[in-house]
């Protein structure tokens, strides 16, 4: 799989960090989507079906650790790289 085909979902609430990470990844050809709220992050991940999730630990609504725990309880997402 080439980088342009790999879709990354960045879940981060700090705009400066979002832009820095998005810049670095898109510069190298990755497709980057973003989301900033932990409360509905699991549903956003399910809907977006990314190849990789970059997950902040401290988010509004729900912590990154809780989101990761929820993801690991979903059989279809248990092997999703986070």
N, C-alpha and C positions, 0 to 999 in steps of 0.2 A: 504494500500500500504506500503510495507516495504522500508526502506531507499535505498537498493541496486537497487530498481526499479526506484527511483526518479532521474531524470536527471536535473542537474543544468547547466545553461549557465552563466558563469562569464564573464562580459564585463568590463575589467580593462586594463589599459595601463602600469602600473608599474610592472615590472617583480617580484620584491620582494613581493609585495602585492599579485600578482597572486599565487606565490608559497606558501605563508603562508596560504591563504584561501584554495587553492587546497589541501594542506597537511591536514588541519583540517577537511575538508569535506570528503575527500576520506578515511581518517583514520576511520571515522564513517560509512563508507560504501556507501556514496553517489557517484554517477557518475557525474564527473565534466568535462565540455568542456569549453574552453576559447576563447575569441576573444578580440582584442585590438584596433580596429578602429571604431569610432563612425559613420563614413561616410556610411558604409554599414551594420551597426549593425541590423537595422530593417529586412533586407533581411536575414541575418544570423539567426536571431531569428525565422523568418518564416520557414526557411529551417530546422533548428535543432529541432523545436517543443519541447522545454524544458518544464519541469513541473514548473520550477522556474527560474527567471532571477535575478542575482545579478548585479546591474548596477552602475558603477562609474558615478559621476556627471560631472567631468572634463575629457573629452576624446578628442583625436585629431579627427578632421573632423566634429564632431557634438556633442553637449553636451548631457549628460544623460537626462536632463530635456526635451530636444527636442525629443529625442528618445522615452521617456515615452509618451509624447504627441502624437507622431505618432502611437505608439502602441495602445493607447486608442481610436484612430480613426479607427482602423481595427476591425470590428465586431468579427472575430474569435479569436482575442487576447485581447479583452477588459477585460476579467477576469483573464488573466495570472498574477500570483503573481510576482511582481517586487519589 
